[in-house]
Amino acid sequence: MERVVIMGASIGGMLAARGLSGRCGRVTVFDRDSLPETARPRRGVPQSRQAHALLARGSTVLDQLFPGFVDEMLAAGVPQGDLHDDCHWYLDGYPMRRARSPMPVYGVTRALLEHLIRERVRALPNVEIIDGAEVTGLLHTGGVRGARVRVNGVDKEIEADLVVDAGGRSSRSPVWLRELGYGEVPASTVRTDVVYTTRHYQYEPGRIDFAVIMAPYPGMPRTGVTIRQEGGRVVLLLAGMHGDEPPVDDAGILAFARSFPGPEIKDFLGTAVALDDPVRMRFPASVRHHYERLPRRPAGFVVVGDALCSFNPIYGQGITVAALQALLLTRMTGIDRYFTEAARLVATPWSLATGTDLRFPQAEGPRRAVDRPLNAYLAHYRAAASRDPALGAAFLRVSNMLAPPTHLLTPGRLLRVLRSAPGARRVTRG
Ligand SMILES: Cc1cc2nc3c(=O)[nH]c(=O)nc-3n(C[C@H](O)[C@H](O)[C@H](O)COP(=O)(O)OP(=O)(O)OC[C@H]3O[C@@H](n4cnc5c(N)ncnc54)[C@H](O)[C@@H]3O)c2cc1C
């Protein structure tokens, strides 16, 4: 391949550039936004002000794609903790029993993560990043052969052997492909109506654990998370689903935190010093585009990141999945198989997230026959993890994409669940 054009210079686009840089002559990444020189949130990525978690698998893959990346994060002041021992997890209202683990967790803002990734990509000799440049359509004869790009009001046609859509959730590719005669790109949607609020507080040693995670469950559709971050800060994330919106005023935030099963977040907020105003964002639905199901797939064209699949953010999967897609792009022998392979890659995190979301009766989406018995088992599993740390560790491996979901279903773990679940005690109010 001589030339690759990528639409979108956010995390998905940058990672794809890294993935493809080794197998083509020249990569040009266009972004319509103005890209900052420093680690700052930006307008073109509305979620860049929101709290982000990086799954353990994600940090491993980033280190594979950019050797020394984790050290670079640490050098930039990103705090590191033990995902199991330093974090206080509440699953279905059961406090997970803690234990030392080899799984690291990093408290990094999305802005810093994007900045560090972009600096690494900028250093690649055959990659150029051009901002203020909007991709307005695809060039097409037989297959995709380039992109139409508007810079300073002037339209240009850029020929390419491969065009990558990394344009995020608002990607126009399904419309463009329909107009080009490929038909409707099938999509799966699970509606959860998540409302997200993020605010930063001053970190004071000893006042709160590395991270506290109150996961939602049917009957308690609220999420509360605090994580230590670079810059001596603690980020607070509050989220509600299905019409339960987190407030943005001090008294309301405290009242919301009081409704969590554990007291940690409420206690922290009692004396914490806020550093900014809360920022709110709506996330109506998880959407997965099935390009792999098109009867005729466009040659010379792939889709990555949120443009391919955008997950309910509370599971923190998006960046890790984008990193795995980049790894796929480095390894694939034939790009024409990309959509099939990427669909396989996305299937597990998608079913983990949507299977959990569809426990809520209000969630709208296709329910699989297997979800009901599986969720019944997992409810016992989460309870048992409050007593048996080996079960908690396995749960974290799966939710961090270090092990497949079947890891939770082995006969050994089934026995442990049977042994520990009956004595578990749910906490209902902090
Ligand atoms: C509220 C919220 C919280 C989240 N929390 C997490 C989390 O905790 N952990 C996690 O891993 N993931 C999380 N995610 C997802 C994560 O932010 C994304 O997976 C990640 O940013 C990668 O997205 P992307 O690069 O595919 O798209 P985006 O980050 O949305 O970027 C798209 C880019 O494309 C550019 N663009 C769009 N159209 C064009 C065009 N026509 N021409 C040129 N440029 C264009 C935009 O300017 C932008 O720069 C969250 C998402 C949301 C909404």
The ligand as an ORCA input file, in Angstrom:
! r2SCAN-3c Opt
* xyz 0 1
  C     -19.041     10.169     28.152
  C     -18.038      9.183     27.601
  C     -17.161      8.555     28.465
  C     -16.257      7.612     27.980
  N     -15.465      6.940     28.867
  C     -14.584      6.035     28.406
  C     -13.725      5.341     29.302
  O     -13.809      5.491     30.517
  N     -12.806      4.476     28.778
  C     -12.709      4.250     27.433
  O     -11.869      3.455     27.015
  N     -13.518      4.890     26.567
  C     -14.434      5.765     27.007
  N     -15.226      6.440     26.118
  C     -15.022      6.214     24.680
  C     -13.756      6.927     24.210
  O     -13.838      8.315     24.462
  C     -13.527      6.651     22.727
  O     -13.569      5.271     22.514
  C     -12.191      7.182     22.264
  O     -12.183      8.577     22.367
  C     -11.864      6.819     20.825
  O     -12.818      7.389     20.013
  P     -12.569      7.718     18.477
  O     -11.185      8.185     18.264
  O     -13.049      6.577     17.685
  O     -13.602      8.918     18.239
  P     -13.607     10.368     18.882
  O     -12.752     10.429     20.073
  O     -15.025     10.771     19.023
  O     -12.921     11.285     17.788
  C     -13.431     11.490     16.501
  C     -12.489     12.475     15.803
  O     -12.844     12.559     14.438
  C     -12.883     13.914     14.049
  N     -13.821     13.974     12.915
  C     -15.115     13.594     12.918
  N     -15.630     13.723     11.692
  C     -14.641     14.191     10.895
  C     -14.575     14.525      9.517
  N     -15.630     14.399      8.711
  N     -13.397     14.977      9.028
  C     -12.310     15.119      9.841
  N     -12.337     14.822     11.145
  C     -13.482     14.356     11.666
  C     -13.322     14.666     15.294
  O     -12.933     16.013     15.259
  C     -12.570     13.881     16.375
  O     -11.270     14.370     16.564
  C     -16.192      7.339     26.582
  C     -17.063      7.979     25.715
  C     -18.002      8.872     26.217
  C     -18.970      9.512     25.263
*
